Amino acid sequence: MPLMQLQVYINHKHRGEMMQYSKIYIPTVKDAVQESEALNYRLLHKAGYARKNAAGIFSLLPLGNRVLQRLISIIEDRLEAFDIFEIFLSPTVSIEDFYKNIMTGKKSAKELSIGAWHRKTNIVEGIRPRLGLLQPKVWEAIEGFKLLENMDALNIEHNIAVEAYRKIMRDLNVDFIEVEQLSWKFSGEWDKVFLLPYENGEDSIVRCTGCGKSTMVDSMACEAISQAAEPELELKMEYTPQVKTIAELTEYLGVEASDIVKTLIYKGDDKLYGVLIKGNRELSEAKLKKTMNCHVLRPATAEEVFEATNSEVGFAGPIGLKAEIICDYEVAAIKNVIVGANKTDYHYMNVVLGRDFEAKTIADLRNCDAMDKCPECGVNIQLIRGFSLGQVRKIGSSHTNKQELMVINNQGSPEYFYILDFELNLFRILAAVVEANHDDVGLVMPRQLAPFDVVVMAVHSDNEVQTNAAIQIYEDLNALNYHVLLDDRIDRVSLKFKDSELIGIPLRITVGRKINEGIIELKYRNEEMQEAHINNLTELLLTNEAEHVKET
C-alpha cells in the first residue's frame, strides 16, 4: 500500500480513537530555555509539556494537561475511597460557603456526614515568580471537606486522609516532610502540612535534630524567659525625623535591633490591638490569632493606625496607645527598650513594662529561629525551607466561632459539626514530580502519571508490514486499557527515540525489520532493550507489571 494511501487508511479507520503523535501538538526542543529558569520549567518546556505566557503564568500543552488529568484521577480515586465526591462550584462560591449552606436548616449532625471536593483556580498578586510551577501567579488546586458528627469520626477520617496523602507522594517519588502548623485559616486549629524541601522555598520549618518533630517557624512554641535584673533608666523622648523602620532606627540611634520593640497595630474582629515584639523578631500571626481568640485578623489600615496612635505609620508605641496591648514573652523580659512615641518623628528611650505602660496579655507571639530549642526534648533545631504541596485540617475542636458549626436538633439542643478540610496544589505537585523524576536525557515519569504508558513506532513508517504491526500492537494494548501513543511521524527513528525519552514515556515498543520473524523491541525508560515475540507481548507486559508491583 503506498504511503499516502496508508495514512488515509489510518486516519479513516481510527479517527477519534487512535492517539497519533503527528496529530498532537508536542513541541519538543533540543535546547532548554535559559538557565535562570527553574529546573521544573526547563524540563517541562524542553519536553513540550508547558509554555510560559508571562511571568508566573503558564499554559499546559496537551502532554502537560494529560499529566494533570491523570494526577487529578489519582487523587479522585483516593478521595472517593472514603466517600468524598467531586462537585462543581461557581468561582464566586468558596468551599466554606458551600458547606455552611448545606448545614442551614438541618436538625442533626448525623444528616450531614457527607464530603465533596472541587477544582479551583487560584490567583495571587504581589509575588515575584521565579521558580516555575512551584511559584506561579495562577495555579490549579483541589480543595474539599467532609462533615462529621463527632470528634472520634473526625480523628479517624483525618488519619485516613493523611495516609492517602503519604501514598500519593510516595507513589510519585516526591520527597516530603510532614509538618505541624497552627492554622491561620481557623483559629486554634492545627494543620498537617506536606512540605517539599526546597532551598529557595517560600515556607520555613524547624525540625528537631533529636526527636525529629517538624513544625512551621510560626507555630513552634517558644519558651517564656525571666526578666533581666538591670536598673531602670529614666524615660526620655528622642527626636527621630522620618525614621520609621527598624533598619533606619538602628542606624540613626546606633543601637541593635534587639534593643528596639516594634508596636504592630492589628484589627481582630472589630477591635484594635497593639502587638509588641522585639525589633529583631518576626511576628507569628497564627500565634497571635490563637492568643486573641478572634475570627478575623488583619493588619490595621493607615487610618486605623492613626486612630490608635494619633501619628503616622512608623511611630506607634505602647505608651498612651488607644488599643489593647498584647506583649511577647521576650518583650516582657527586657527593660529600657526603644519604642515609638505615638507622635510623628519621635521615639521613647528606656521604656519599661509595668512602669510606663501595662500589657493586657503576655504570650508567645514570635516566629522561632535557629537559636531556639525543641520544646519537646530541648535539643537543637534546624531550619529548612520548602513549599507546601497540600494540607489537611481538623476543624471543630477549637474553632473560634462555634456558632458556624452548630445546628439545633429536634429536642432544641445544640449539636456541633466537625469538619475535615483539605487542599492540594496540583501545579506544585507536578513540578515536584518533574524535578524528582528526570535524568540527563529528559523526564522519567512514573507510569501512573506519564502522559502515555507506551509509545509504539515503526522504524520505517513507509513500510506497510511494520506500520500494520505497530497499529495492531496499539489496538491490542489499548484494549487492555493502556494509554498508548502511536508515533506515526515520517522521520528518523533516532529522533523518535530521543523524543520518547525526552517526554518520559515509560515503555517504547519498536517494530523493525525483524517483524518478519515476529520479533519486536521493548525498551523501558531506564533499562536495556529486550526483544520479544509479538504474540507474547501482552503476557510479557503483565508479567513485568506484576514484578513492578511486587518490588514497590
DRENVOLUM-302910 format. One record per atom (N, C-alpha, C): x, y, z; residue in one letter. Coordinates in steps of 0.05 Angstrom, whole numbers, plus 5000, padded with zeros to 4 digits. Each point is the difference from the previous one (the first is absolute). Layout:
BEGIN
XYZA ...
END
This chain:
BEGIN
501749765000M 498350245000M 501850255000M 499650194981P 501650245000P 499750155026P 502150165006L 500050155026L 497650185003L 499250164979M 497850185003M 497449855005M 499649774986Q 497649845004Q 500049895028Q 502349915010L 500249895027L 499250215021L 501050254997Q 499350215019Q 497050064999Q 498850004976V 497150044998V 498549775014V 501149764997Y 498749765012Y 500050035031Y 502450095011I 500250035029I 498050215009I 500050234986N 498250225009N 497149924998N 499249864980H 497249924997H 499249795020H 501849805004K 499349775018K 500050085029K 501750195008H 500450055028H 499450295008H 498750154982R 499450275007R 498350015026R 500950175019G 498650015026G 500749795020G 501749814991E 500849785018E 503049995005E 501550014978M 502949965002M 501450265008M 501949975020M 501650235008M 502649994983M 500150174980Q 502250024981Q 501850245007Q 502649955001Y 501950215006Y 499650234981Y 499649944974S 499950214980S 497650185003S 498049915015K 497550165004K 500050165026K 502049965017I 500150135026I 502250215000I 499450235012Y 502050215002Y 502049935022Y 502449914992I 502149935019I 502550144991I 500450255007P 502250164991P 502649965016P 501249764998T 502549955014T 502250174987T 501950075017V 502250174990V 502749885009V 502050044984K 502649895005K 501350135024K 499850275001D 501350155021D 497950125019D 500549985026A 498150115019A 500150305001A 498150125013V 500150295004V 502350075018V 500650265003Q 502350095014Q 500249885029Q 502449985009E 500649875026E 498750155023E 499450254997S 498750155022S 497249905006S 498849864981E 497449895005E 500249765020E 497849955015A 500049785019A 500349734985A 501249815014L 500549744988L 497449874990L 497950025016N 497549874992N 499050124973N 500250264997Y 499050114975Y 501949944977Y 502650005004R 501849924979R 499449724989R 499449825018L 499349724992L 497449994985L 498050145011L 497350004988L 500050144973L 501550214997H 500250144975H 501449834979H 502249875008K 501549844981K 498449764990K 498449885018A 498449774993A 497350074987A 499550264996G 497550084986G 497549975017G 500450015027Y 497749985018Y 498750275006Y 501750225000A 498950265010A 501550224986A 498750245000R 501250244990R 499250235019R 501950185003K 499650245017K 498850224984K 497750115008N 498750224986N 500950275010N 500650015026A 501050255012A 501349915027A 501250195014A 501249935025A 498049875019A 500549755008G 498349865019G 497449894988G 499650024974I 497649904987I 500849794979I 498949765003F 500849784983F 497649874987F 500449904976S 498049844986S 501049714999S 498349815006L 500649724997L 499149914972L 501949904984L 499449904973L 498849725003L 499349874977P 498649745002P 501349805019P 502749964998L 501249815018L 499950095029L 500550255005G 499950105028G 497249975011G 498050064983N 497249985010N 499249715005N 501049814983R 499549725005R 501149915027R 502450105006V 501249935026V 498450125023V 499150254997L 498350135020L 497449845004L 498849914978Q 497549845003Q 500549745014Q 502349874994R 500649755013R 500550045030R 501350225007L 500550065028L 497350045014L 498250154988I 497350045011I 498649745004I 500349824980S 498749745002S 501149835023S 502650025005I 501249855023I 498850115026I 499950265002I 498950135024I 497149935003I 498550014978E 497149945001E 499549725011E 501649814990D 499749725010D 500449985030D 502050155010R 500649995029R 497650135015R 499050224990L 497850145014L 497449834999L 499449894978E 497549844998E 500149755018E 502549915006A 500349775017A 498950055028A 500050265008F 498650055026F 497850214996F 498549964978D 497450124996D 500150314998D 501950094985I 500250294994I 499950024969I 497950144990F 499550004971F 500250284989F 500550014974E 500550254986E 497450154996E 500150275004I 497950184994I 501050234983I 498250154988F 500950244986F 499050245016F 501850195005L 499250245014L 500650244982L 498250195001S 500550264986S 502450135012S 501750134983P 502350145011P 499450205022P 497550095001T 499250205021T 499249875026T 499949735001V 499249865024V 502449855012V 500650055026S 502249865013S 499049735010S 501949825006I 499249745011I 498850035027I 500950215016E 498850055026E 497150094997E 499550184981D 497250084995D 498249774993D 501149814984F 498549774992F 499149835023F 502049925018Y 499149825021Y 498450155022Y 500450265003K 498350155019K 497150004989K 499750034974N 497450004988N 498649735004N 501649784998I 498949735004I 498949975029I 501550125019M 499249975028M 497450155007M 499450214984T 497750165006T 497449845000T 498650025022G 497449865002G 500149715008G 502349895003K 500249725008K 499549975030K 498949785008K 499249955028K 501849815014K 501949884986S 501849815014S 502649994985S 502249975015A 502649974987A 500249744985A 498449805008K 500149744986K 499050024971K 498350214995E 499050034973E 502250084980E 502250095010L 501950144983L 502849875000L 500149745003S 502649864998S 500749964970S 500650234987I 500550004971I 502650134994I 501149954976G 502550134992G 499950084971G 501650204993A 500150094972A 502650144995A 500850004974W 502550144992W 499550134973W 501650204994H 499850134974H 502750114991H 500250054974R 502450134989R 499750305003R 502250135006K 499950295004K 502550134987K 499550224986T 502250154989T 500750235019T 502450005010N 500950215019N 501750214985N 499650255007I 501650224989I 501150165023I 502650054999V 501350165021V 501650224988V 499750245011E 501550234990E 502250075020E 501850174991G 502050105019G 502349825005G 500349784985I 502449835003I 501950054977I 502549915004R 502050014979R 500549724991R 498549904981P 500349724993P 502749944986P 501349795010R 502749944989R 500549705000R 498249845010L 500549725003L 498049824985L 499350104976G 498349844983G 497349935012G 499149754997L 497449925010L 500049965030L 502350045014L 500049995029L 499050275011L 500250214985Q 499350265010Q 498650174978Q 497849914989P 498650154979P 498150215011P 499150174983K 498050195008K 497249884998K 499749814982V 497549864995V 500549705001V 498449865016W 500449715002W 497449865006W 500149744995E 497749835004E 500349855027E 497849975014A 500049865026A 497549845003A 500249815018I 497649845008I 499550075030I 497650075006E 499350055028E 497349875006E 499649925025G 497649865007G 499649985030G 497949855007F 499349975028F 498449755005F 499849925025K 498149795008K 498850085027K 497350025001L 498650065024L 499649755017L 500650025026L 499949765017L 498550075026L 499049805013E 498250055022E 501450005028E 502449915002N 501450015026N 503050004996N 501450055022M 502950024999M 501449744993M 498949785010D 501149744994D 500049944970D 497850064987A 499849964971A 501950194986A 500350245009L 501950194988L 502949905002L 500749905023N 502849895003N 500549774981N 498049824997I 500349774983I 500350094971I 498350184991E 500150104972E 502650164995E 500950155020H 502450154997H 502449814996H 500149785015N 502249814997N 499949874972N 497649944991I 499749884973I 501050204979I 499250255002A 500950204981A 503050045000A 501250015023V 502950035002V 501449764987V 499049765005E 501249774988E 499750004969E 497750104991A 499650024971A 502050204988A 500550235013Y 502050194991Y 502749874998Y 500749855021R 502649875001R 500349814976R 497949854995K 500249804978K 500350144973K 498550224996I 500250154975I 502850094996I 501250135020M 502750114997M 502149784996M 499749785014R 502049784997R 499749864973R 497649964991D 499649884974D 501250174977D 500050265004L 501050184980L 503050075004L 501249875020N 502950045006N 500650295007N 498250125015V 500350285009V 501050005029V 502250155004D 501050035027D 498150195016D 499549945025F 498350175016F 500649985029F 499250205015I 500350005029I 497250075011I 499149845019E 497450065014E 500550215022E 498550224999V 500550225017V 497550085015V 500250075025E 497850105015E 499950314998E 497750114997Q 499750294998Q 497550105013Q 500350215016L 497650135011L 498550124977L 497449944999S 498450094977S 499650305000S 500750134977W 499450284997W 497050034992W 499049794987K 497350014989K 497949975023K 500649835019F 498149945022F 501550025027F 499350205015S 501550065025S 499949765019S 502449935010G 500249795020G 500349724989G 499549974973E 500349734988E 502949954991E 500649754996W 502649924990W 499749874973W 501750084981D 500049894973D 502349804998D 499649794984K 502149824992K 500850094971K 502550104998V 501050104974V 502049804988V 499749954974F 501949844986F 501950184985F 502550025009L 501850204990L 502249874982L 500550124977L 502249924982L 502550155009L 502149865010P 502450155007P 501250134975P 500650265001Y 501050144977Y 501650245010Y 502450034991E 501950205010E 498850285000E 498650064978N 498950284997N 497050005005N 499049825016G 497249985005G 498950245015G 497450054998E 498850235013E 499249955029E 499949755008D 499349935027D 502549915016D 500050065026S 502249925017S 499049825022S 501449785005I 499249825021I 502449955018I 499549905024V 502149925018V 499749705005V 502249864999R 500049715006R 501949955023R 499049865020C 501749935023C 502149804991C 502550045007T 502149814993T 500049765019T 498350025021G 499849775018G 497649834995G 497650105006C 497549844997C 498950014972C 501050184983G 499150014972G 497550154995G 498750115021K 497550144996K 500450244982K 498250044981S 500250224981S 497650185003S 500650265001T 497950215005T 500650244983T 498050144991M 500550264986M 501250195020M 501750194990V 501450185018V 498050185015V 497650044989D 498150175013D 498249855020D 500649745004S 498349835016S 501449875024S 502749974999M 501449875021M 499950175026M 499549885022A 499850155025A 502750105008A 500150255009C 502550135010C 499650045030C 502049935016E 499750015029E 500050295010E 498550035023A 500150255014A 502750035014A 501150245003I 502650045013I 499750205023I 501849985019S 499850175024S 500950294993S 498950195015Q 500750284995Q 502950055009Q 501450164984A 502850065006A 500250185025A 502049945016A 500550165024A 501950234993A 498850234993E 501650234993E 498650255010E 501450215005P 498850255010P 498250134979P 497950125009E 498250144982E 501050284995E 500350084975L 501050264993L 497750194996L 500750265000E 498050214998E 498750004972E 497450024999L 498550014975L 500650274987L 500650004974K 500450254985K 499049974971K 499350234988M 499150004973M 502250104981M 500349874977E 502250064982E 498850094973E 501150214988Y 499150094974Y 501249824979Y 498349884983T 501049814980T 498550074973T 500850214987P 498550094976P 500049804977P 497649934992Q 499649814977Q 501449745003Q 500549925025V 501249745006V 497849815008V 499249824981K 497549855004K 500649705003K 502149894988T 500449715000T 502149935021T 500149745006I 502049905019I 502850054989I 500549954974A 502650044989A 500850305001A 498250184995E 500650285001E 500650095029E 498549895019L 500350075028L 502649905011L 500849764993T 502649905010T 502350174990T 499850094975E 502250164988E 500050285013E 497650115004Y 499850285010Y 500950025029Y 499249805016L 500750015029L 502549855007L 501049844981G 502449845006G 499549785020G 497749864997V 499349795019V 499549744984V 499649785014E 499349744988E 497049984997E 499149844980A 497249954997A 498749885024A 501549845015S 499049875024S 499550205023S 501050254997D 499550215021D 497450144995D 498849944977I 497550144992I 497649815002I 497850115008V 497549855000V 498150134980V 499149844981K 498150114980K 497249955009K 498350204995T 497149985007T 498549984974T 498849764996L 498549944975L 497150035006L 498550164985I 497250045004I 498449804983I 498349855013Y 498349804987Y 497150055006Y 498349914982K 497150005004K 499149715003K 499049935024G 499049745005G 497050015004G 498549884981D 497150044999D 499450304998D 498850125021D 499450294998D 501750165020D 502249905009K 501650135021K 502950044991K 501150235008L 502850064994L 501949895022L 502349904992Y 501949895019Y 502850114993Y 501650055020G 502850074997G 501749765008G 501449894981V 501649755004V 502950075002V 501249945023L 502850075006L 501949764996L 502050044984I 501949794995I 502850134995I 502149865007K 502750114997K 500650064970K 501750214996G 500550094973G 501549814983G 501349805012N 501449804984N 498449744996N 497450015007R 498349764998R 497850054979R 498949774991E 497750014982E 497549905015E 497850144996L 497549935013L 498849754987L 498949825017S 498549774990S 497050085001S 498850054977E 497250085000E 498249775009E 500949754995A 498549775009A 499949995031A 502250055013K 500150005029K 498350245011K 500250224986L 498550245008L 497049954999L 499249884978K 497149944996K 499049815022K 501649805006K 499349815021K 499850145027K 502050185006T 500050145025T 497650195003T 499350144978M 497850195000M 497349864999M 500049744992N 497649854997N 497950144983N 501050114978C 498250154982C 499549844975C 497950084986H 499249864975H 501450124976H 500250274999V 501250144977V 502350175011V 502449974988L 502350155009L 501450124975L 500750255002R 501550134978R 501650245010R 502150084986P 501450245008P 498250244997P 500350195017A 498450245000A 500650174975A 498150154991T 500450194978T 501450255011T 501050174982A 501350255009A 498150175016A 497550004993E 498050165014E 499649885028E 499949745003E 499749875026E 502450045017E 502450004988V 502550055015V 499850295012V 499250194984F 499750275009F 498050025023F 497849854998E 498049995021E 501149915026E 501849804999A 501249895025A 502350165010A 501550144982T 502550135009T 500050304997T 498250114984N 500050284993N 502750094987N 501149814985S 502650064986S 500149854973S 502050064985E 500449864975E 500949715005E 499749834980V 501049735002V 503150015004V 501049845019G 502949995005G 500850115027G 498050115014F 500750125026F 498149905023F 498849774995A 498249895020A 501649895024A 498850035024G 501349905024G 497949945021G 500749875022P 498049925020P 499150225019P 501650215004I 499350215020I 497850184988I 497749995013G 497750164991G 498649884976G 500649764993L 498749874976L 497049955005L 498450084981K 497149955003K 499249734987K 501249795011A 499449734992A 501049815021A 498849765001E 500849805020E 502849904993E 501749985020I 502849934995I 500549705006I 501249874981I 500849725002I 503049994997I 501449875018C 502950025002C 501249724998C 502249984984D 501449754997D 501649945026D 500549755006Y 501649925023Y 502650155002Y 501450024977E 502750135001E 499850295007E 498050144991V 499750285007V 499550045030V 498549825011A 499450015029A 502549955017A 502149894988A 502449925015A 502250204998A 499750224985I 502150194996I 499150285010I 501950165007K 499550285009K 501550204982K 499250255004N 501450224987N 500149974969N 497749954989V 499849964971V 499250254986V 500350004973I 499250234984I 497449934986I 498150185001V 497349964987V 499250264987V 498049984982G 498850234988G 498650175022G 499850264995A 498850185020A 497150084994A 498849874980N 497350084991N 499950304994N 502250094989K 500350284991K 501949994976K 499150114978T 501549994976T 502850125004T 502149854992D 502850085001D 501249975028D 498749855018Y 501249975027Y 499849715009Y 502049925017H 500149745013H 500750045030H 499049825016Y 500850005028Y 502449825004Y 501750085019M 502349845009M 499649905028M 501149775007N 500049905028N 497249935010N 498449884983V 497349935008V 500049745015V 498349995021V 499949765017V 497149925003V 499449744995L 497449895004L 499350005030L 497650095007G 499250005028G 500450285012G 502050144990R 500450285010R 498850204981R 500449964974D 499250204980D 497449924985D 499449755000F 497649904988F 499349725010F 497649924996E 499149735008E 499149844976E 500549745001A 499149824979A 497749835010A 497849984985K 497749845008K 500749704999K 501749934980T 500749724996T 503049974994T 501349805012I 502749944993I 500149714991I 501049954975A 499849744988A 502349954981A 500149764990D 501949924979D 499050094973D 501350204988L 498950124976L 502050004976L 502449915004R 502050034979R 500549744985R 501250034976N 501049774986N 502649915014N 500449745000C 502549905012C 502350034980C 502549965009D 502350014982D 502049795008D 502349994987A 501949785003A 501249995028A 499750225016M 501250005027M 498149885021M 497549954992D 498049885019D 500549705003D 498849895020K 500249715006K 497349874995K 500049744994C 497649854997C 498450015026C 497450084999P 498450005024P 499349735011P 500449794983E 499349735008E 502349875015E 502550034990C 502249865012C 502450175007C 499950264993G 502150195008G 502549984983G 499949864978V 502349974982V 500150224979V 502350044988N 500250214979N 498149944976N 499350214986I 498249974977I 501550104975I 499149924977Q 501150094975Q 497850134983Q 500750214985L 498150134983L 500149884972L 497649954989I 499849894973I 497950164985I 500650064975R 498250154983R 498649814980R 497650074991G 498649834982G 497450124990G 498549844986F 497450084989F 497849815010F 497850115008S 497749835008S 498749884975S 499849735000L 498749864979L 497049965006L 499350005025G 497349955008G 499750005030G 497650015010Q 499549995029Q 497449875006Q 499849895024V 497649885011V 499450145027V 497550085004R 499350155024R 497749865015R 500150015026K 497749925017K 498750255011K 497450034994I 498650255009I 497749915018I 499950135023G 497849955019G 500949995029G 502349895005S 500949975028S 500650275013S 501050194985S 500850265011S 499150234983S 498249954982H 499150214981H 498850245016H 500950244994T 499250235015T 497050055000T 498950014976N 497150064998N 498549744998N 499449885023K 498649745000K 497250024989K 498850245000Q 497350034989Q 499949914971Q 502250044985E 500049934972E 499849694996E 500749855021L 500049714997L 497849875017L 497950155005M 497949905018M 497349994987M 498549795007V 497149994993V 498449945025V 497550065000I 498249945022I 498449764993I 500349785016N 498649754993N 497050025008N 498649784995N 497149995005N 499350035029N 501949955018Q 499650035029Q 500650295009Q 500850174981G 500750275007G 502850045011G 501749794998S 502750025011S 502050044977S 502250145006P 502050044979P 501649754993P 500649964975E 501849794991E 502150144982E 502549905003Y 502250134986Y 501149814978Y 500750124978F 501349854978F 503050005005F 501349814988Y 502949994998Y 500749974971Y 502050134992I 500650024971I 502949924994I 500349824981L 502649944988L 500350184975L 502050175001D 500450194978D 502749954988D 500249994973F 502649934987F 500450154974F 502550014992E 500750144975E 502649884989E 500249994973L 502449904986L 500650204978L 502550084998N 500950184979N 501049834976N 498349984979L 500649834978L 502550084984L 500450264996F 502350094985F 502649945015F 500050045026R 502449945016R 500649715000R 498049835002I 500449715000I 501249924973I 498950114978L 501149944973L 502950094999L 500750245009A 502750105000A 501949825017A 499049925023A 501649825018A 500549734987A 498049894986V 500449754986V 502150024978V 499850224985V 501950044978V 502950035011V 500350165021E 502750045010E 501149745014E 498349835009A 500949755013A 500349774980A 499050034976N 499949774981N 501150094973N 502650034998H 501350074975H 502949915000H 501250004976D 502949944998D 501150194979D 502449954991D 501350184981D 498650004973D 498549794994V 498649984974V 497450155000V 498549975022G 497350135001G 498549905024G 497350004998L 498349925022L 500049695003L 499649915024V 499749725006V 497449985016V 497750034987M 497550025014M 499049745012M 498950005024P 498849765011P 497749924981P 499649744997R 498049914980R 497250115006R 499350015026Q 497350095006Q 499550294994Q 502250154994L 499750294995L 500950084972L 501449824987A 501150074973A 497750064981A 500450174980P 497850064981P 499149754985P 501849814995F 499449754988F 501649785014F 498949765001D 501449775012D 502049894980D 499350004975V 501549874979V 500050174975V 502350014986V 500150124973V 500849774981V 498549984978V 500549794980V 500950144975V 502049894987M 501050124975M 501149794981M 499950074974A 501349834980A 502650144992A 502149844996V 502550114992V 499750154974V 498649884981H 499450124974H 497050044997H 499150245004S 497150054998S 498849964973S 501849984979D 499049954973D 500049704994D 500649835020N 500049714996N 497349905010N 498449894981E 497349925007E 499949785022E 501949814998V 500049785020V 500550115028V 502150175002Q 500750115026Q 497850185011Q 498850164983T 497950195008T 497549855009T 499249804985N 497749845008N 500449855026N 502549905004A 500649875026A 499950205023A 501050244995A 499950215021A 497150075007A 498450024980I 497150065004I 498749775016I 500749754993Q 498849785014Q 500850005030Q 502650055005I 500950025028I 498550225015I 499750234986Y 498550225012Y 497249915008Y 498749874982E 497249925006E 499849795022E 501949815000D 500049805021D 500450125027D 502050185002L 500550135026L 497850195009L 498950144980N 497850185006N 497649845011N 499649764990A 497849845010A 500549905028A 502550005008L 500749925028L 500250255018L 499050224991N 499850255015N 502750135005N 502049944983Y 502450165001Y 499650274986Y 501450205009H 500050264986H 502249994980H 499349984974V 501949944979V 500250244981V 502550064992L 500550204979L 501249864976L 499050054977L 501149894975L 501750224987L 502649964999D 501750204987D 500149944970D 498350134986D 499649954971D 501550204983D 501850155011R 501450204985R 501949884979R 500150134977I 501949914979I 502650145006I 501649885017D 502550135010D 502049785007D 502450095006R 502149815008R 499249875027R 500549745002V 499349865024V 501650095024V 502550104995S 501750105021S 498750255013S 498750174984L 498650235010L 497649915017L 498649804991K 497749905015K 500949885027K 502349865000F 501049905025F 500650235019F 501350204991K 500850235017K 497550145011K 498050034983D 497550135010D 498649845021D 499949734996S 498649835019S 501450015028S 502750024999E 501550025025E 499750285013E 500050204983L 499750275010L 497350045013L 497949894988I 497350025010I 499649845026I 501649785002G 499949845024G 497949785000G 499449904976I 498149784998I 501449745011I 498749865018P 501349775014P 501049784982P 498549944978L 500649774983L 499950074971L 502049924985R 500050044971R 500149734986R 498149964982I 499949764984I 500650074971I 502149874989T 500950064973T 499649764981T 498850054978V 499649804979V 502050054978V 501849814995G 502150034980G 500049784980G 502349954988R 500149804978R 499649725010R 500449955026K 499649735011K 497149925003K 498250194993I 497249945003I 499249774981I 501649964979N 499549774982N 500349745015N 501550005022E 500349765017E 498250025025E 498450215001G 498350045023G 501450135024G 502450114996I 501650115022I 499650305001I 499650115024I 499950295004I 501950075023I 500550265004E 501850095021E 498450155021E 500749945026L 498950145023L 502250155014L 499550255007K 502050155015K 498650165022K 500449915025Y 499050165022Y 501950245004Y 498950225011R 501550255000R 502849995011R 500549855021N 502649995012N 501249725000N 499249844980E 500949724999E 501149944972E 501449784998E 501149914974E 497749914982E 500550024974M 498149914980M 499849695001M 497649904996Q 499649714999Q 498249934976Q 500449764989E 498349914978E 497949825010E 497749994986A 497849835007A 498549924975A 498649785002H 498349934977H 497350155003H 499050094978I 497650175001I 497749855012I 499949734997N 497849855011N 500149975030N 502450055011N 500349985029N 500150275014N 499450214985L 500350275011L 498350065024L 497449954998T 498250075022T 500749835025T 500649754997E 500849835023E 502550115013E 502050084983L 502550115011L 499550265016L 498350174989L 499450265014L 498649955026L 498249815001L 498649945025L 501949895021L 501949834990T 502049895019T 501850225011T 500950184982N 501750225009N 498550185020N 497550054995E 498450175018E 499849865028E 499549745000A 499849855025A 502650025015A 502349984986E 502650025013E 500350285012E 499150204985H 500350285009H 498350055026H 497649895000V 498350035024V 501249865023V 501249774995K 501349845022K 502450165012K 501550134982E 502350165009E 499250245017E 497850134992T 499250255014T 498349945024T 
END
